[in-house]
Amino acid sequence: MIMTNNQVINFLKSNPALAVKSLEKIAKISTGLLGKITRGVRKLNE
Protein backbone atom coordinates (compact mmCIF):
# COMPACT_ATOMS: atom_id res chain seq x y z
CA MET A 1 0.00 0.00 0.00
CA ILE A 2 1.32 3.41 -0.93
CA MET A 3 0.56 6.19 1.54
CA THR A 4 -0.13 9.78 0.58
CA ASN A 5 1.81 12.66 2.06
CA ASN A 6 -1.09 13.49 4.41
CA GLN A 7 -1.43 9.88 5.55
CA VAL A 8 2.27 9.75 6.48
CA ILE A 9 2.03 13.03 8.40
CA ASN A 10 -1.10 11.90 10.26
CA PHE A 11 0.47 8.52 11.07
CA LEU A 12 3.65 10.05 12.47
CA LYS A 13 1.78 12.67 14.48
CA SER A 14 -0.62 10.10 15.94
CA ASN A 15 2.25 7.79 16.95
CA PRO A 16 4.68 10.02 18.86
CA ALA A 17 6.35 7.02 20.50
CA LEU A 18 7.89 6.05 17.15
CA ALA A 19 11.50 7.13 16.84
CA VAL A 20 11.73 9.13 13.62
CA LYS A 21 15.49 8.55 13.38
CA SER A 22 14.95 4.79 13.56
CA LEU A 23 12.27 4.93 10.86
CA GLU A 24 14.59 6.94 8.61
CA LYS A 25 17.38 4.43 9.16
CA ILE A 26 15.14 1.44 8.40
CA ALA A 27 13.69 3.14 5.32
CA LYS A 28 17.20 4.21 4.22
CA ILE A 29 16.16 7.83 3.72
CA SER A 30 18.00 11.01 4.60
CA THR A 31 18.27 11.95 8.26
CA GLY A 32 15.79 14.70 9.05
CA LEU A 33 13.53 14.03 6.07
CA LEU A 34 10.55 12.79 8.10
CA GLY A 35 10.84 15.75 10.44
CA LYS A 36 10.73 18.11 7.48
CA ILE A 37 7.70 16.30 6.09
CA THR A 38 5.77 16.51 9.37
CA ARG A 39 6.59 20.23 9.68
CA GLY A 40 5.39 20.86 6.12
CA VAL A 41 8.81 21.99 4.92
CA ARG A 42 9.01 19.22 2.35
CA LYS A 43 6.65 16.76 0.63
CA LEU A 44 7.21 13.12 -0.10
CA ASN A 45 7.82 12.18 -3.71
CA GLU A 46 4.56 10.92 -5.11
TAQUIFEN-V988008 format. One line per field, one symbol per residue. ss: DSSP state (A for helix, B for strand, O for the rest). phi: phi as a letter, one per 40 degrees, with the letter a starting at -180 (. if undefined). psi: psi as a letter, one per 40 degrees, with the letter a starting at -180 (. if undefined). A space follows every 10 residues. Layout:
# TAQUIFEN-V988008
ss->???
phi->???
psi->???
This chain:
# TAQUIFEN-V988008
ss->OOOOAAAAAA AAAAOOOOOA AAAAAAAOOO OOAAAAAAAO OOOOOO
phi->.cccdccccc ccccbccccd cccccccfbd cgcccccccg cabccb
psi->hhiidddddd dddegeehhd ddddddefii heddddddee diiih.
